[in-house]
Amino acid sequence: MTDSSLQKVGNGAAPNNGESAIVAAISSMSELLVSSITSMKSTMAESLGQMKDTIDQLVIEEGPSEENDEQLQIAAKTDELPTEQSDKNQQSGSAEPNNGAKKPTSGESTEQSINILINQDSVSQRDACGKIELLSGIANDLKLDQKKAPAVNEQIAKIVQGLLREKLTEEVLTATQNRYSPPENCECLTSTKVNHLIWDKLKSDTRSADIKLQRVQSNLVKGLVPIVSVIEKLVKARDQIPKDALDVPELIRAATDAIALVGAANFELNMRRRDNIKPELNEDYKHLCSSSVPFTEFLFGNDADLSKQLKDLAEATKVSKKLNPKVDGHKSNGYRGYKHAKSKGFGYKYSSRGQGTQAIKNLNWKRPGPPYTKKDEGRRPNKLQQFVPAWKDITDDPEVLDWFIDGVPPVQETDYKVIQFNDAEAAIIESEIVQLLNKGVIVESPHSQGEFVSSIFVRLKKNGVDYRLILNLKELNKFIVYRHFKMDSLKTVTDLMSQGCYMASVDIKDAYYTVPIATEHQKFLKFRWRDKLYQYTCLPNGLASAPRILTKLLKPVFNIMRQKGYLSSSYIDDCYLQGATYGECHDNVQETLMLLGDLGFPIHNEKSVLIPSQVLTFLGFVLNSVTMTVQLTKSRKQKLKTACLTLVNKEPCTIQSVAEVIGVIVSSFPGVEHGPLHYRSLERDKSHALRENKGNFGSSMILSPSSRAELNWWISNVDTSLKLISHGEPELHIQTDASALGWGGLRGEQRTGGRWTQQEASHHINYLELLAVFLTIKALCGNCANLHIRVQCDNTTAVCYINNMGGSKSPDCNSVARQI
């Protein structure tokens, strides 16, 4: 840094620590580069001098000819010229020449010094240095406990001083940069660019600051190009240079050490650039600034992957605005220093006044678990903690390896609601608590500051015998902000299916209980029973973030399986496996079981289907790859039929009972082809009743005739219902359009159309577009049956009503959609 630049810093704002560190690192690296290059040049010159002495001796012994003697004299005179000129320059200092020539700039002066150094006679150089060890010592490893290395050639020192203390002119700098081009297989020897989607959103001052750092980085990585070139030439000439003349391996190691140190500076420079941009990133994506996220040609990783993540973020923002409820009944005046952020797991991260951000790790990977033996089969909660090395082999996702929630610390100002249980229910709860204690899922706990106590209840499992103890976390979940995530579904599975494929399924036993929770946060998961206080040590059923946590944990597992060529999918703890043949599916099962076992997941053999089959029951549906159909299981069909019969015979009925039946109906849609056409009246009746009764689900309501007709349709058709996985390619194509005056349609060369009646024209354009589709199909496809028809329409509402088989908002549009 020159005096003028120091003066500017003194008059302006002081540079921050990050920029100072960068400048210091760059200066240090530049000095090392110059020292390494000049050391190699000097050593090579020394070797050439030795070779010349040897030749002189040989010539003297043999008696040189007149021609050789004349050549040696000319060479000697030529070698003396640079030395004499150098002596004159040193005597005159930096004074201008007497001939009035222009004074050279700092860059030109440095360039002249380099040329002088390269052209120096080896004998004169030895006389100036005194000993060869002063130059060869530069190639030795740098000792951290030494403050300074032995002195170097004065000309080298002058070059280093000029390069690092004086600014090169733009012309010299540009010429130096253009002198070297990076190798085609070293793409990293360029400055790192900011991802386009992030760059477009940055403020102008942030962009300006990053551009300045990019210029610094460009020179830094450009300086590595000549070093790489020198290494390449040394490697090629290694066998041709005698070891006693030049220690090539030592020079290569010194050059690679220089690359390593400059690479470290480049990494830190990228981190500082990320830190400068971090304040402008969305809270959900600040983890991209972590050092664990690798650099590519872009600062925040692959540009295509980042584009997909930002798209997911936009969707998540829309959903969170709708689903993030206000925390009613929980005052937070005493916690005004805490700030909301996006949910990421099941711990808490918060900042209070006067304190920095505190991040609490909930998967305490560094704490070793007890050694596993067969005796501990029933007592293995937090099992994943014991398999950390296996997890690190399949993923480096920092969120998977370190879960936490950002949000407001839970504050319980009122006591939890006490639920009364009869003797039978109490006995079941008592039995479940004993089992959970034996497994280590829960432990007895004393009262603690800031604890959160919730109520409990039990639910019968699907097998109709066992019960599941559930912690009622309704109040605690108010403090967990929703975070959008993608979950596989039955639609994902059916999209994977192919004609005649073989399928299997794997069920993970007590999947939630394998995920640990930090000791300091277990106080938020407490419940009381028989005057005793208990707390969960692992992920409980009912926590709002639990499905996302387990889904994200399993994603790297199935990414590994897909990389091996296996088709698979998972929904929470249910895993679907597929193969084109029996053998391929069998191999898929074995590989999956082995990987899940290595990662610490126990398998529920009774609920798993490990023998490949072309008919599989998965998520309550029967998948058939021979007929390529999906249908409800017999038990679900009977449950749906019974629910509809009970509701249709009840007069009046509660809004709650209607809502429950609607839920059962909607959940059956993946296995009922035309199910969505037969529940809209029920939905409208329920919504109307809720408005009339101010949201009270316990109020009574009367079903309309159309709702009863829909219930009767389900009663009559549910036993024979199924759904085709694919209808194949469309066999007919039609185009339709409508306006306020009339409508028209095309089927190839056939045309149809007409004008609206006065009554039809009074309807909304969405209705008219749907009616145009119906009339076109009726006119041009009236004689067709069992055909797949593609309709092209320019009205998005009409398209949605057709694809969704109706809608609840407009009864008229729903009526036309049903006719279509």
Secondary structure, DSSP 8 states (H G I E B T S, - for coil): --HHHHHHHHHS----HHHHHHHHHHHHHHHHHHHHHHHHHHHHHHHHHHHHHHHHHHHHHH---HHHHHHHHHHHHHHHHHHHHHHHHHHHTT---TT------HHHHHHHHHHHHHH--HHHHHHHH--THHHHGGGS---TT-S------HHHHHHHHHHHHS---HHHHHHHHHT----TT-TTSS--B--HHHHTTS-HHHHHHHHHHHHHHHHHHHTHHHHHHHHHHHHHTTTTS-TTT--HHHHHHHHHHHHHHHHHHHHHHHHHHHHHHGGGS-GGGGGGGSTTS---SBTTS-HHHHHHHHHHHHHHHHHHHHH----TT---GGGTT-------SSS-EE--TTS--EE--SS-TTS------GGGTT--TTGGGGGHHHHHHH---HHHHS---BS------S--------HHHHHHHHHHHHHHHHHTSEEE----TT--EEEEEEEE-TTSS-EEEEEE-TTGGGGS---------HHHHHHH--TT-EEEEEEBTTTGGGSB--GGGGGGSEEEETTEEEEESB--TT-TTHHHHHHHHHHHHHHHHHHTT-EEEEETTEEEEEESSHHHHHHHHHHHHHHHHHTT--B-TTT-EEEEESEEEETTEEEETTTTEEEE-HHHHHHHHHHHHHHHT-SSEEHHHHHHHHHHHHHTGGG-TTGGGGSHHHHHHHHHHHHHTTT-TTSEE---HHHHHHHHHHHHHGGG--EES---S-SEEEEEEE-SSEEEEEETTEEEEEE--HHHHTS-HHHHHHHHHHHHHHHHSTT--S--EEEE-S-HHHHHHHHTT--SS-HHHHHHHHH-
